[in-house]
Amino acid sequence: MSQRNLTLLTDLYELTMMQGYFKEKDANETVIFDAFYRSNPSGNGYAICAGLEQVIEYINELSFNQEDLDYLKSTGLFEDDFLEYLRHFKFSGDIYAIPEGTVVFPREPLIKVIAPIMEAQLIETALLTIINHQSLIATKTARVVYAADGDGVMEFGLRRAQGPDAGIYGARAAMIAGCVGTSNVLAGKMFNVPIRGTHAHSWIMSFPDELTAFRNYARLYPTSCILLVDTYDTLKSGVPNAIQVFKEMKEAGIPLKNYGIRLDSGDLAYLSKKAKRMLHEAGFSDAIISASNDLDETLINSLKIQGATINSWGVGTNLITSKDCPSFGGVYKLAAILDRKTGEFVPKIKLSENAEKITNPGNKVIKRIYSKETGKIIADLICLDGETIKESHSLLLFDPIETWKKTHLAPETYTIRDLMVQVFKKGECIYHSPAVMDIQAYCTKELNTLWEESRRLVNPHEVHVDLSKKLWEMKNELLDSYHFTNS
């Protein structure tokens, strides 16, 4: 896909606020914005962050051409001096982010932007739409892959995605979270990921009979022969004809690998068990039994419980659209403004009657705390930039809302990892995005740092995101100050 100009991929109010800053404030005032989300999608115990590479591409290409400026002028909303500023626009700030494929939790910044206020404001919408979408699909995929319990999951959703971009970048996110392949050929080309597929019912129907269709397909694709067996009658026609073709291939000396059947309708548990017995009795016990047909993690889990003999899953609509939870809910909030006189960031806080919507102020970093014994995540700790925690010291963790919930970690029983990396420095990208399959390998390791209780599909254990004592005290001082001045 050729590079597109996404500069105007923004909500109008970003540009009107920019002009307001330009006219009424110091346009070069440095601020910090945090991008984070408030709750895990699909009732999950975690999320998978994805989309950073596309954010980098967007920032690198961010500039207003003459066509953009002419359009903005035609709206009658923007004055000439502001449009002239946009003509020379280039992002000049710093960006920190959690790498793609990392397990993340609510209320911790996935991306931190430190930049002049006009620049930080402009990138909000595009940044959120990229991160929200891919993180949503990656998280949904992680649930599906977990339910498949080691079986291969193929992403088959392109024709049901909400448009080409959703299909392409949804496939990318699905690969990051563990799919073994995608049916999306363009995504395969763009991201160098495996492409997989079988054939449609129309292939069978275009031949005089099912057996002829199977024979022709096997001749064309002998090393990837997965036959769709439910066009007419799965057990009386489809499976017997597939077995006949496999026998002919074996007699012809053709190695049988990556071969088997696909079920796309009916009672998948019943049919797969019957088909498995038929294949076994015919001497094809290692044949793949693949299934599709509106699958999701709940149905796959149910089929597993029922003893289905399926060992390959093609998941489409429910994965590529995250049908049960179609929105990730990421937000982008102002956290601090630089005081030029002191060189220190002045923390800013957004209040709400809903405690979970009150933002965490200041210039923050995220430290992940692991059990030294198991390597599993104990908690994430949001700290103020510059805070140090020594593994040789004891560490007290407490819930920032229900503060009586405390965990005391003895010295040398835990390890610490800083989650965020610097991506842009003074407007220049200093981060190299890994290949998608390398991100997938990293994501697999990340998922293995979760306790099983946090990965279960229903009522998962919550991984706590705590505030350091210093940040918690600063936040409460701001809250007290606000209540006092507004009482």
Protein Blocks (a to p, Z undefined) as FASTA:
>chain_A
ZZddfklmccfklmmmmmmmmmmmcfklccddddddfbdehhiabdcdehjlmmmmmmmm
gccdfklmmmmmmnopacfklmmmmmmgccfbdcddddehiacdehiafbdcdddfklmm
mmmmmmmmmmmmmmmmmmmmmmmmmmnnopacddfklmmmgcjklmmmmmmmmmmnopab
dfblklmmmnopacdddddfklmmmpmbfklmmmmmmmmmmmlcccdfklmmmmlmmmmm
mmmmmmmmmmnopacehiadddfedjfklmmmmmmmmmmmnopambccddeehiafklmm
mmmmnopabfbdcdfklmmnommlmcgoiacddfbdcdfknopacddddddfblklpcce
djddddddddfklopafbdcdddehiacdfkbccddddfklmmbccdddehiaccddfbd
cfbgghiacbdcddfklmmmmmmmmmmmpcfklmpmbhpacddddddfklmmmmmmmmmm
mmmmmZZ
